[in-house]
Amino acid sequence: MKKTLSFLLVTMLITLTVLTACGEGGENSGASSLSEVGASGADDGGGQTGDKKITVMVESGSMGEAVAIATADEFKELTGYEVVIDPVPYTGMYDKLSTGIRAGASTHDVAHLDPNWIGGLSEGLLPLNDLLTNEIEGDLVPGLIDAFSLGDNLYGMPMWTNCTVLIYRKDWFDDEANKAAFKDKYGYDLKAPQTWDEFKNCAEFFTTDDTYGCAIVGKPGDASVDRWMDAARQAGASAVVFNEAGQCVVGERAYVDAAIFMRDLYLNGFAPEETLTIADAESQELFKGNKIAMQFEWTHQYADAVQSMGVEKVGVAPNIAGAGGIGSFTAPFCESVLSTSPNQEIAKQYIQFKYERNALYMEASLRVAARASVLEEYADKEGYEHIDAMFTTLNGPMVANRSARYTNWKQYEEVLSAALQSIFAGADPDTTIAAASEEIASIGI
């Protein structure tokens, strides 16, 4: 079944690519110029001899892989270069690239990257400033250029962004009996919560012998730290981990309040007993299995839930607000060129080619993109209701992009995950977070 679905997705994407290439304006605007450049520049792609090909690392099973497969034939037709796709599990991508860069012998020309990896890999990445036009910068979702930049250099062209939103059981919230019971208990109408207090009330209301009001991602190494960053910003944290002056801000009161907010949902029984082992995937399965009423999840989880359950059962709303306002920690991805690539010019053309076809990502699994114009085009289509929720969240006062400047993010994440686990297990939040703050400050930015 998975192979059949993958084949259908690739077929759909290829069809869309052909239709886009044949259409007028929009995504086709750069195709003819790319064709001309590719035809004239194919022989001097940076020293390539023999077979003309570029190798692209993608996350295995991701929409990045699907789009790479769907566009490979068109790119070869335009430039003469074969696209060799190297799918690697997310958990192995950084190490594989880092090993190649340190050895000075990376086998890739292009790689899909998380912004948190760029700081540790930048010595092996090619600056892409020359690709960034005013038109491109004006169309990208705000914050993406900063997310993939170090100093004055852009090291990745954004391909999609993501953030956490509120996904909830629309059918449960719309149920007339639930509406009456909720208003009788809390004194106001049942609706998708917008604040911490409203979320707590909804979580309590929907917790029964058979269901929980919400899920909290608590598994170390997954998104537990991301959710903590969401809540900390909602509580008014001045920055994510380090401020612009390089000072660790984890000791701020907002981080403590955020951890307590998450912990109390768990300790009050509104979230599953197995919270400390729940990752994004488990949260989604609980939601689709009728076990939870709400979850804070990446926007693409809405699209996945709708495909399984139908739009009548699944609702989506902007992330909630604490004392600081609506907040979320983003999860964008980019494409970068390896500085050891012998095909640097063709590799940059490939990235430009993919940017021009950014709409293909909206037809793939995650249904997110990097270009505001592309997102807006899909916002009114059924099954894409998450786009409006994402725009509202991204325009919130406390949204924070992942950043290339966090060169030691993996170390921060280990410290913060351990602290959160301890707090959920009963440790004092103030002393635990103070210790974590000191440890992270000693690591440095």
One Martini backbone bead per residue (centre of mass of N, CA, C, O) as a GRO file, in nm:
protein
  445
    1MET     BB    1   0.058   0.062  -0.022
    2LYS     BB    2   0.298   0.263   0.005
    3LYS     BB    3   0.395   0.230  -0.286
    4THR     BB    4   0.133   0.329  -0.418
    5LEU     BB    5   0.128   0.612  -0.287
    6SER     BB    6   0.402   0.703  -0.393
    7PHE     BB    7   0.334   0.677  -0.693
    8LEU     BB    8   0.094   0.875  -0.691
    9LEU     BB    9   0.251   1.121  -0.595
   10VAL     BB   10   0.458   1.136  -0.819
   11THR     BB   11   0.255   1.153  -1.050
   12MET     BB   12   0.119   1.411  -0.955
   13LEU     BB   13   0.376   1.590  -0.957
   14ILE     BB   14   0.449   1.554  -1.253
   15THR     BB   15   0.187   1.666  -1.365
   16LEU     BB   16   0.212   1.944  -1.233
   17THR     BB   17   0.479   2.023  -1.365
   18VAL     BB   18   0.380   2.016  -1.657
   19LEU     BB   19   0.150   2.221  -1.621
   20THR     BB   20   0.330   2.452  -1.524
   21ALA     BB   21   0.522   2.463  -1.771
   22CYS     BB   22   0.262   2.522  -1.972
   23GLY     BB   23   0.199   2.772  -1.848
   24GLU     BB   24   0.134   3.103  -1.738
   25GLY     BB   25   0.351   3.226  -1.567
   26GLY     BB   26   0.474   3.220  -1.266
   27GLU     BB   27   0.638   2.922  -1.254
   28ASN     BB   28   0.739   2.978  -1.566
   29SER     BB   29   0.922   3.240  -1.562
   30GLY     BB   30   1.217   3.063  -1.538
   31ALA     BB   31   1.242   2.833  -1.755
   32SER     BB   32   1.374   2.961  -2.006
   33SER     BB   33   1.628   3.075  -1.866
   34LEU     BB   34   1.727   2.806  -1.757
   35SER     BB   35   1.757   2.669  -2.029
   36GLU     BB   36   1.968   2.863  -2.141
   37VAL     BB   37   2.178   2.831  -1.916
   38GLY     BB   38   2.206   2.523  -1.925
   39ALA     BB   39   2.297   2.501  -2.223
   40SER     BB   40   2.551   2.701  -2.188
   41GLY     BB   41   2.659   2.581  -1.883
   42ALA     BB   42   2.702   2.263  -1.877
   43ASP     BB   43   3.027   2.255  -1.939
   44ASP     BB   44   3.073   2.477  -1.674
   45GLY     BB   45   2.984   2.340  -1.374
   46GLY     BB   46   3.287   2.334  -1.218
   47GLY     BB   47   3.440   2.061  -1.364
   48GLN     BB   48   3.276   1.869  -1.516
   49THR     BB   49   3.313   1.530  -1.614
   50GLY     BB   50   3.151   1.352  -1.821
   51ASP     BB   51   2.899   1.281  -1.661
   52LYS     BB   52   2.602   1.464  -1.607
   53LYS     BB   53   2.578   1.538  -1.253
   54ILE     BB   54   2.379   1.555  -0.953
   55THR     BB   55   2.382   1.546  -0.593
   56VAL     BB   56   2.100   1.482  -0.365
   57MET     BB   57   2.008   1.547  -0.042
   58VAL     BB   58   1.748   1.374   0.137
   59GLU     BB   59   1.476   1.299   0.307
   60SER     BB   60   1.346   1.016   0.376
   61GLY     BB   61   1.003   1.021   0.284
   62SER     BB   62   0.979   1.301   0.186
   63MET     BB   63   0.881   1.578   0.007
   64GLY     BB   64   1.163   1.632  -0.098
   65GLU     BB   65   1.185   1.365  -0.249
   66ALA     BB   66   0.931   1.384  -0.425
   67VAL     BB   67   1.014   1.648  -0.576
   68ALA     BB   68   1.282   1.549  -0.686
   69ILE     BB   69   1.162   1.324  -0.858
   70ALA     BB   70   0.946   1.500  -1.020
   71THR     BB   71   1.194   1.708  -1.143
   72ALA     BB   72   1.434   1.559  -1.281
   73ASP     BB   73   1.356   1.545  -1.585
   74GLU     BB   74   1.327   1.848  -1.635
   75PHE     BB   75   1.615   1.929  -1.558
   76LYS     BB   76   1.754   1.758  -1.774
   77GLU     BB   77   1.617   1.892  -2.017
   78LEU     BB   78   1.728   2.187  -1.952
   79THR     BB   79   2.060   2.098  -1.878
   80GLY     BB   80   2.170   1.776  -1.886
   81TYR     BB   81   2.123   1.697  -1.580
   82GLU     BB   82   2.147   1.459  -1.357
   83VAL     BB   83   1.952   1.347  -1.074
   84VAL     BB   84   2.091   1.237  -0.776
   85ILE     BB   85   1.927   1.061  -0.518
   86ASP     BB   86   1.986   1.090  -0.154
   87PRO     BB   87   1.839   0.907   0.087
   88VAL     BB   88   1.808   1.022   0.434
   89PRO     BB   89   1.775   1.011   0.742
   90TYR     BB   90   1.735   1.264   0.951
   91THR     BB   91   1.939   1.152   1.181
   92GLY     BB   92   2.186   1.129   0.939
   93MET     BB   93   2.247   1.394   0.783
   94TYR     BB   94   2.448   1.559   0.946
   95ASP     BB   95   2.674   1.347   0.979
   96LYS     BB   96   2.726   1.298   0.680
   97LEU     BB   97   2.805   1.588   0.609
   98SER     BB   98   3.020   1.641   0.825
   99THR     BB   99   3.218   1.421   0.740
  100GLY     BB  100   3.267   1.528   0.450
  101ILE     BB  101   3.366   1.813   0.525
  102ARG     BB  102   3.608   1.734   0.709
  103ALA     BB  103   3.739   1.563   0.460
  104GLY     BB  104   3.691   1.720   0.183
  105ALA     BB  105   3.460   1.481   0.051
  106SER     BB  106   3.195   1.548  -0.064
  107THR     BB  107   2.923   1.383  -0.257
  108HIS     BB  108   2.766   1.654  -0.267
  109ASP     BB  109   2.588   1.935  -0.403
  110VAL     BB  110   2.308   1.896  -0.255
  111ALA     BB  111   2.109   2.002   0.044
  112HIS     BB  112   1.893   1.939   0.291
  113LEU     BB  113   1.811   2.184   0.557
  114ASP     BB  114   1.841   2.265   0.876
  115PRO     BB  115   1.915   2.552   1.040
  116ASN     BB  116   2.069   2.417   1.287
  117TRP     BB  117   2.308   2.304   1.090
  118ILE     BB  118   2.463   2.544   0.959
  119GLY     BB  119   2.669   2.626   1.172
  120GLY     BB  120   2.824   2.335   1.157
  121LEU     BB  121   2.848   2.357   0.809
  122SER     BB  122   2.946   2.634   0.677
  123GLU     BB  123   3.240   2.556   0.576
  124GLY     BB  124   3.074   2.361   0.343
  125LEU     BB  125   2.923   2.618   0.231
  126LEU     BB  126   2.758   2.811  -0.008
  127PRO     BB  127   2.699   3.112  -0.085
  128LEU     BB  128   2.360   3.267  -0.197
  129ASN     BB  129   2.328   3.578  -0.253
  130ASP     BB  130   2.292   3.580  -0.577
  131LEU     BB  131   1.985   3.458  -0.554
  132LEU     BB  132   1.886   3.720  -0.393
  133THR     BB  133   1.616   3.888  -0.464
  134ASN     BB  134   1.371   4.112  -0.419
  135GLU     BB  135   1.144   3.924  -0.511
  136ILE     BB  136   1.209   3.686  -0.325
  137GLU     BB  137   1.214   3.833  -0.052
  138GLY     BB  138   0.910   3.940  -0.084
  139ASP     BB  139   0.784   3.625  -0.097
  140LEU     BB  140   0.882   3.541   0.160
  141VAL     BB  141   0.850   3.434   0.453
  142PRO     BB  142   0.904   3.568   0.732
  143GLY     BB  143   1.247   3.486   0.853
  144LEU     BB  144   1.404   3.298   0.645
  145ILE     BB  145   1.665   3.448   0.596
  146ASP     BB  146   1.767   3.447   0.889
  147ALA     BB  147   1.760   3.135   0.935
  148PHE     BB  148   1.993   3.098   0.677
  149SER     BB  149   2.192   3.298   0.829
  150LEU     BB  150   2.542   3.414   0.844
  151GLY     BB  151   2.578   3.705   0.882
  152ASP     BB  152   2.607   3.793   0.532
  153ASN     BB  153   2.515   3.488   0.475
  154LEU     BB  154   2.352   3.272   0.254
  155TYR     BB  155   2.299   2.900   0.292
  156GLY     BB  156   1.980   2.898   0.206
  157MET     BB  157   1.699   2.799   0.023
  158PRO     BB  158   1.385   2.826   0.072
  159MET     BB  159   1.105   2.575   0.066
  160TRP     BB  160   0.994   2.562   0.373
  161THR     BB  161   0.747   2.600   0.627
  162ASN     BB  162   0.677   2.583   0.990
  163CYS     BB  163   0.432   2.533   1.255
  164THR     BB  164   0.253   2.562   1.541
  165VAL     BB  165  -0.073   2.443   1.607
  166LEU     BB  166  -0.419   2.399   1.652
  167ILE     BB  167  -0.555   2.075   1.694
  168TYR     BB  168  -0.902   1.966   1.659
  169ARG     BB  169  -1.221   1.844   1.746
  170LYS     BB  170  -1.474   1.965   1.574
  171ASP     BB  171  -1.711   1.770   1.644
  172TRP     BB  172  -1.690   1.817   1.953
  173PHE     BB  173  -1.719   2.132   1.951
  174ASP     BB  174  -2.008   2.116   1.779
  175ASP     BB  175  -2.155   1.985   1.994
  176GLU     BB  176  -2.440   2.062   2.160
  177ALA     BB  177  -2.394   1.922   2.433
  178ASN     BB  178  -2.113   2.039   2.482
  179LYS     BB  179  -2.189   2.336   2.474
  180ALA     BB  180  -2.383   2.335   2.714
  181ALA     BB  181  -2.191   2.213   2.930
  182PHE     BB  182  -1.966   2.422   2.910
  183LYS     BB  183  -2.129   2.680   2.974
  184ASP     BB  184  -2.228   2.581   3.250
  185LYS     BB  185  -1.930   2.553   3.375
  186TYR     BB  186  -1.768   2.836   3.246
  187GLY     BB  187  -1.959   3.080   3.104
  188TYR     BB  188  -1.881   3.000   2.800
  189ASP     BB  189  -1.816   2.938   2.487
  190LEU     BB  190  -1.742   2.687   2.281
  191LYS     BB  191  -1.399   2.691   2.160
  192ALA     BB  192  -1.125   2.757   2.025
  193PRO     BB  193  -0.855   2.819   2.185
  194GLN     BB  194  -0.649   3.131   2.273
  195THR     BB  195  -0.564   3.051   2.565
  196TRP     BB  196  -0.449   2.908   2.840
  197ASP     BB  197  -0.715   2.900   3.000
  198GLU     BB  198  -0.890   2.781   2.773
  199PHE     BB  199  -0.726   2.526   2.738
  200LYS     BB  200  -0.762   2.410   3.021
  201ASN     BB  201  -1.070   2.388   3.008
  202CYS     BB  202  -1.083   2.199   2.761
  203ALA     BB  203  -0.907   1.973   2.877
  204GLU     BB  204  -1.093   1.910   3.112
  205PHE     BB  205  -1.365   1.861   2.964
  206PHE     BB  206  -1.239   1.617   2.764
  207THR     BB  207  -1.189   1.457   3.020
  208THR     BB  208  -1.221   1.108   3.052
  209ASP     BB  209  -1.233   0.769   3.063
  210ASP     BB  210  -1.160   0.774   2.725
  211THR     BB  211  -1.032   1.068   2.737
  212TYR     BB  212  -0.829   1.343   2.639
  213GLY     BB  213  -0.773   1.680   2.607
  214CYS     BB  214  -0.456   1.617   2.554
  215ALA     BB  215  -0.129   1.651   2.417
  216ILE     BB  216   0.217   1.593   2.521
  217VAL     BB  217   0.532   1.643   2.419
  218GLY     BB  218   0.802   1.439   2.598
  219LYS     BB  219   1.013   1.326   2.416
  220PRO     BB  220   1.324   1.283   2.377
  221GLY     BB  221   1.438   1.408   2.061
  222ASP     BB  222   1.201   1.554   1.972
  223ALA     BB  223   0.948   1.815   2.043
  224SER     BB  224   0.965   1.916   2.343
  225VAL     BB  225   1.138   2.174   2.310
  226ASP     BB  226   0.963   2.317   2.107
  227ARG     BB  227   0.716   2.342   2.300
  228TRP     BB  228   0.864   2.507   2.508
  229MET     BB  229   0.927   2.745   2.325
  230ASP     BB  230   0.644   2.821   2.266
  231ALA     BB  231   0.555   2.875   2.566
  232ALA     BB  232   0.775   3.082   2.637
  233ARG     BB  233   0.689   3.293   2.431
  234GLN     BB  234   0.398   3.319   2.533
  235ALA     BB  235   0.513   3.416   2.825
  236GLY     BB  236   0.770   3.629   2.722
  237ALA     BB  237   1.020   3.554   2.599
  238SER     BB  238   1.291   3.723   2.457
  239ALA     BB  239   1.410   3.435   2.367
  240VAL     BB  240   1.593   3.168   2.219
  241VAL     BB  241   1.810   3.096   2.475
  242PHE     BB  242   1.943   3.338   2.300
  243ASN     BB  243   2.040   3.644   2.257
  244GLU     BB  244   2.188   3.890   2.066
  245ALA     BB  245   2.423   3.914   2.301
  246GLY     BB  246   2.472   3.601   2.407
  247GLN     BB  247   2.254   3.544   2.625
  248CYS     BB  248   2.118   3.344   2.848
  249VAL     BB  249   1.739   3.294   2.889
  250VAL     BB  250   1.634   3.033   3.048
  251GLY     BB  251   1.601   3.186   3.341
  252GLU     BB  252   1.350   3.297   3.277
  253ARG     BB  253   1.026   3.302   3.384
  254ALA     BB  254   0.892   3.197   3.122
  255TYR     BB  255   1.021   2.911   3.131
  256VAL     BB  256   0.885   2.825   3.392
  257ASP     BB  257   0.588   2.874   3.317
  258ALA     BB  258   0.589   2.679   3.075
  259ALA     BB  259   0.659   2.419   3.229
  260ILE     BB  260   0.414   2.432   3.419
  261PHE     BB  261   0.193   2.424   3.208
  262MET     BB  262   0.269   2.144   3.099
  263ARG     BB  263   0.277   1.982   3.363
  264ASP     BB  264  -0.022   2.031   3.461
  265LEU     BB  265  -0.162   1.881   3.233
  266TYR     BB  266  -0.040   1.613   3.328
  267LEU     BB  267  -0.096   1.602   3.645
  268ASN     BB  268  -0.421   1.647   3.594
  269GLY     BB  269  -0.492   1.432   3.350
  270PHE     BB  270  -0.518   1.569   3.047
  271ALA     BB  271  -0.284   1.377   2.986
  272PRO     BB  272  -0.115   1.119   2.923
  273GLU     BB  273   0.076   0.900   3.107
  274GLU     BB  274   0.286   0.868   2.844
  275THR     BB  275   0.416   1.153   2.784
  276LEU     BB  276   0.737   1.090   2.812
  277THR     BB  277   0.690   0.907   2.517
  278ILE     BB  278   0.575   1.133   2.341
  279ALA     BB  279   0.543   1.201   2.011
  280ASP     BB  280   0.424   1.319   1.729
  281ALA     BB  281   0.319   1.045   1.623
  282GLU     BB  282   0.155   0.968   1.880
  283SER     BB  283  -0.028   1.212   1.888
  284GLN     BB  284  -0.163   1.157   1.612
  285GLU     BB  285  -0.277   0.876   1.684
  286LEU     BB  286  -0.456   0.969   1.915
  287PHE     BB  287  -0.628   1.156   1.747
  288LYS     BB  288  -0.722   0.942   1.528
  289GLY     BB  289  -0.817   0.746   1.789
  290ASN     BB  290  -1.007   0.917   1.991
  291LYS     BB  291  -0.816   1.024   2.260
  292ILE     BB  292  -0.807   1.332   2.168
  293ALA     BB  293  -0.890   1.685   2.134
  294MET     BB  294  -0.583   1.803   2.145
  295GLN     BB  295  -0.305   1.971   1.960
  296PHE     BB  296   0.030   2.057   1.929
  297GLU     BB  297   0.116   2.108   1.585
  298TRP     BB  298   0.211   2.073   1.294
  299THR     BB  299   0.047   2.169   1.016
  300HIS     BB  300   0.067   1.888   0.861
  301GLN     BB  301  -0.119   1.727   1.060
  302TYR     BB  302  -0.380   1.824   0.941
  303ALA     BB  303  -0.364   1.697   0.661
  304ASP     BB  304  -0.342   1.408   0.766
  305ALA     BB  305  -0.610   1.400   0.927
  306VAL     BB  306  -0.802   1.467   0.693
  307GLN     BB  307  -0.734   1.219   0.516
  308SER     BB  308  -0.847   1.019   0.748
  309MET     BB  309  -1.126   1.191   0.871
  310GLY     BB  310  -1.199   1.467   0.774
  311VAL     BB  311  -1.317   1.797   0.788
  312GLU     BB  312  -1.554   1.749   1.001
  313LYS     BB  313  -1.336   1.653   1.245
  314VAL     BB  314  -1.121   1.885   1.173
  315GLY     BB  315  -0.940   2.137   1.338
  316VAL     BB  316  -0.797   2.477   1.300
  317ALA     BB  317  -0.564   2.693   1.478
  318PRO     BB  318  -0.403   2.905   1.624
  319ASN     BB  319  -0.196   2.956   1.838
  320ILE     BB  320  -0.157   3.033   2.153
  321ALA     BB  321  -0.185   3.260   2.438
  322GLY     BB  322  -0.011   3.434   2.655
  323ALA     BB  323   0.123   3.706   2.801
  324GLY     BB  324   0.284   3.760   2.511
  325GLY     BB  325   0.131   3.577   2.310
  326ILE     BB  326   0.163   3.451   2.016
  327GLY     BB  327   0.345   3.134   1.980
  328SER     BB  328   0.636   3.002   1.789
  329PHE     BB  329   0.829   2.738   1.652
  330THR     BB  330   1.000   2.681   1.377
  331ALA     BB  331   1.024   2.456   1.054
  332PRO     BB  332   1.243   2.490   0.830
  333PHE     BB  333   1.361   2.447   0.483
  334CYS     BB  334   1.647   2.384   0.270
  335GLU     BB  335   1.883   2.459   0.005
  336SER     BB  336   2.221   2.352  -0.048
  337VAL     BB  337   2.565   2.418  -0.124
  338LEU     BB  338   2.853   2.261  -0.172
  339SER     BB  339   3.186   2.367  -0.177
  340THR     BB  340   3.293   2.081  -0.312
  341SER     BB  341   3.152   2.122  -0.561
  342PRO     BB  342   3.193   2.084  -0.922
  343ASN     BB  343   2.866   2.210  -0.958
  344GLN     BB  344   2.777   2.499  -0.859
  345GLU     BB  345   2.609   2.634  -1.085
  346ILE     BB  346   2.407   2.403  -1.125
  347ALA     BB  347   2.317   2.390  -0.831
  348LYS     BB  348   2.194   2.676  -0.829
  349GLN     BB  349   1.994   2.621  -1.057
  350TYR     BB  350   1.840   2.405  -0.907
  351ILE     BB  351   1.737   2.584  -0.676
  352GLN     BB  352   1.588   2.784  -0.856
  353PHE     BB  353   1.403   2.576  -0.986
  354LYS     BB  354   1.263   2.491  -0.717
  355TYR     BB  355   1.154   2.766  -0.637
  356GLU     BB  356   0.971   2.803  -0.893
  357ARG     BB  357   0.828   2.510  -0.778
  358ASN     BB  358   0.688   2.549  -0.487
  359ALA     BB  359   0.394   2.431  -0.535
  360LEU     BB  360   0.464   2.126  -0.508
  361TYR     BB  361   0.459   2.118  -0.191
  362MET     BB  362   0.139   2.148  -0.174
  363GLU     BB  363   0.103   1.841  -0.304
  364ALA     BB  364   0.235   1.723  -0.077
  365SER     BB  365   0.240   1.598   0.238
  366LEU     BB  366   0.263   1.886   0.408
  367ARG     BB  367   0.144   2.148   0.277
  368VAL     BB  368   0.406   2.339   0.230
  369ALA     BB  369   0.584   2.658   0.208
  370ALA     BB  370   0.775   2.969   0.133
  371ARG     BB  371   0.572   3.117  -0.042
  372ALA     BB  372   0.324   3.339  -0.006
  373SER     BB  373   0.181   3.310  -0.284
  374VAL     BB  374   0.137   3.004  -0.259
  375LEU     BB  375  -0.022   2.992   0.004
  376GLU     BB  376  -0.252   3.183  -0.088
  377GLU     BB  377  -0.356   3.004  -0.325
  378TYR     BB  378  -0.445   2.759  -0.106
  379ALA     BB  379  -0.620   2.872   0.140
  380ASP     BB  380  -0.926   2.809  -0.002
  381LYS     BB  381  -0.877   2.512   0.011
  382GLU     BB  382  -0.958   2.209   0.070
  383GLY     BB  383  -0.727   2.100   0.323
  384TYR     BB  384  -0.594   2.420   0.375
  385GLU     BB  385  -0.670   2.557   0.661
  386HIS     BB  386  -0.375   2.587   0.787
  387ILE     BB  387  -0.277   2.849   0.652
  388ASP     BB  388  -0.419   3.065   0.823
  389ALA     BB  389  -0.307   2.963   1.093
  390MET     BB  390  -0.011   3.007   1.013
  391PHE     BB  391  -0.014   3.309   0.950
  392THR     BB  392  -0.110   3.404   1.227
  393THR     BB  393   0.123   3.281   1.384
  394LEU     BB  394   0.365   3.414   1.223
  395ASN     BB  395   0.234   3.711   1.306
  396GLY     BB  396   0.305   3.687   1.579
  397PRO     BB  397   0.484   3.834   1.845
  398MET     BB  398   0.631   3.523   1.934
  399VAL     BB  399   0.779   3.434   1.701
  400ALA     BB  400   1.035   3.173   1.616
  401ASN     BB  401   1.314   3.107   1.449
  402ARG     BB  402   1.513   2.917   1.339
  403SER     BB  403   1.884   2.909   1.362
  404ALA     BB  404   2.210   2.918   1.240
  405ARG     BB  405   2.343   3.027   1.516
  406TYR     BB  406   2.285   2.734   1.641
  407THR     BB  407   2.557   2.535   1.671
  408ASN     BB  408   2.451   2.382   1.967
  409TRP     BB  409   2.160   2.257   1.967
  410LYS     BB  410   2.191   1.960   2.056
  411GLN     BB  411   2.291   2.034   2.343
  412TYR     BB  412   2.054   2.196   2.437
  413GLU     BB  413   1.840   1.975   2.397
  414GLU     BB  414   1.950   1.778   2.608
  415VAL     BB  415   1.920   1.963   2.853
  416LEU     BB  416   1.615   2.038   2.820
  417SER     BB  417   1.496   1.755   2.819
  418ALA     BB  418   1.594   1.673   3.101
  419ALA     BB  419   1.449   1.899   3.254
  420LEU     BB  420   1.158   1.832   3.169
  421GLN     BB  421   1.150   1.547   3.281
  422SER     BB  422   1.201   1.625   3.575
  423ILE     BB  423   0.952   1.805   3.611
  424PHE     BB  424   0.739   1.584   3.540
  425ALA     BB  425   0.862   1.402   3.789
  426GLY     BB  426   0.889   1.659   4.032
  427ALA     BB  427   1.073   1.876   3.996
  428ASP     BB  428   1.193   2.180   4.047
  429PRO     BB  429   1.171   2.429   3.822
  430ASP     BB  430   1.367   2.650   3.917
  431THR     BB  431   1.626   2.477   3.974
  432THR     BB  432   1.636   2.321   3.707
  433ILE     BB  433   1.653   2.572   3.514
  434ALA     BB  434   1.899   2.704   3.636
  435ALA     BB  435   2.092   2.472   3.570
  436ALA     BB  436   2.044   2.468   3.265
  437SER     BB  437   2.135   2.757   3.211
  438GLU     BB  438   2.429   2.720   3.302
  439GLU     BB  439   2.504   2.496   3.102
  440ILE     BB  440   2.441   2.654   2.840
  441ALA     BB  441   2.629   2.894   2.893
  442SER     BB  442   2.890   2.711   2.886
  443ILE     BB  443   2.861   2.636   2.586
  444GLY     BB  444   2.735   2.834   2.403
  445ILE     BB  445   2.685   2.991   2.073
   0.00000   0.00000   0.00000
